């Protein structure tokens, strides 16, 4: 029996100076907010989300979502960001949050 392939995605963290303006978005009835990872098993839904841009009318605009194909890549990205946060300022750790989304 084959295991269902899933992807992990998140809304790019809000950073207007870097071109990330979106804090929350609703797509096909699913609400996405910054600071949270989502596990998505529907490849078509992931493909559609990965095509969304921060500024819809600008083809050179930054992507709205970070997409990782496996859990290891997501954990590495989280670890790299954690190191960067710790280096910038000593602040409280944010818990890793993963939510399951059906995409239907």
C-alpha positions as CSV (number, residue, x, y, z in Angstrom):
1,X,0.0,0.0,0.0
2,X,1.5,3.3,-1.0
3,X,1.8,6.2,1.3
4,X,0.0,9.4,0.3
5,X,2.5,12.1,-0.7
6,X,2.1,15.4,1.1
7,X,3.6,18.8,0.8
8,X,4.1,21.4,3.5
9,X,3.4,25.0,2.8
10,X,3.1,28.3,4.6
11,X,2.2,31.9,3.9
12,X,5.4,33.8,3.5
13,X,6.1,35.8,6.7
14,X,4.9,39.4,6.6
15,X,7.8,41.6,5.5
16,X,6.8,44.6,3.4
17,X,10.4,45.7,2.8
18,X,11.1,42.4,1.2
19,X,7.8,42.4,-0.8
20,X,5.7,40.2,1.4
21,X,2.5,42.1,2.1
22,X,-0.1,39.3,2.8
23,X,-0.8,38.3,6.5
24,X,-3.8,36.0,5.8
25,X,-5.6,34.7,2.7
26,X,-8.6,32.5,2.0
27,X,-8.3,30.2,-1.0
28,X,-11.0,27.7,-1.9
29,X,-12.6,28.0,1.5
30,X,-9.3,27.3,3.4
31,X,-7.9,30.1,5.5
32,X,-4.1,30.5,5.7
33,X,-2.3,32.8,8.2
34,X,1.3,33.6,8.6
35,X,3.3,31.8,11.3
36,X,1.8,28.4,10.6
37,X,2.7,25.4,8.4
38,X,0.0,23.4,6.6
39,X,0.2,19.8,5.5
40,X,-1.6,19.4,2.1
41,X,-2.1,16.0,0.3
42,X,-3.8,17.3,-2.8
43,X,-1.1,18.0,-5.5
44,X,-3.4,20.1,-7.6
45,X,-4.2,22.3,-4.6
46,X,-0.5,22.7,-3.8
47,X,0.2,23.6,-7.5
48,X,-2.5,26.2,-7.5
49,X,-1.3,27.8,-4.2
50,X,2.3,27.9,-5.4
51,X,1.2,30.0,-8.4
52,X,-0.2,32.8,-6.2
53,X,1.8,36.0,-6.1
54,X,2.0,38.7,-3.5
55,X,0.9,41.3,-6.1
56,X,-1.5,39.5,-8.5
57,X,-0.9,42.0,-11.4
58,X,2.9,41.9,-11.2
59,X,4.4,38.7,-12.7
60,X,7.8,39.4,-11.0
61,X,6.2,39.7,-7.6
62,X,7.3,37.3,-4.8
63,X,5.4,34.1,-4.3
64,X,2.7,34.1,-1.6
65,X,3.6,30.6,-0.3
66,X,6.7,28.7,0.7
67,X,6.3,25.1,-0.4
68,X,8.4,22.2,0.9
69,X,7.9,18.7,-0.6
70,X,8.9,16.8,2.5
71,X,9.0,17.2,6.3
72,X,12.8,17.3,6.4
73,X,12.9,20.4,4.1
74,X,10.3,22.2,6.3
75,X,12.2,21.4,9.5
76,X,15.5,22.7,7.9
77,X,13.8,25.9,6.9
78,X,12.3,26.3,10.4
79,X,15.7,25.6,12.0
80,X,17.5,28.2,9.7
81,X,14.9,30.8,10.5
82,X,15.2,30.0,14.2
83,X,18.9,30.6,14.1
84,X,18.4,33.9,12.3
85,X,15.9,35.0,14.9
86,X,18.2,34.1,17.8
87,X,21.0,35.9,16.1
88,X,19.0,39.1,15.5
89,X,17.4,39.2,19.0
90,X,16.9,37.1,22.1
91,X,13.2,36.4,21.9
92,X,10.8,33.7,23.0
93,X,10.6,30.6,20.8
94,X,7.5,30.2,18.6
95,X,6.0,26.8,18.7
96,X,6.0,24.8,15.4
97,X,2.4,24.5,14.3
98,X,1.2,22.2,11.5
99,X,-2.4,22.1,10.4
100,X,-3.9,19.5,8.1
101,X,-5.8,20.8,5.0
102,X,-7.9,18.6,2.7
103,X,-7.9,21.0,-0.4
104,X,-11.4,20.0,-1.4
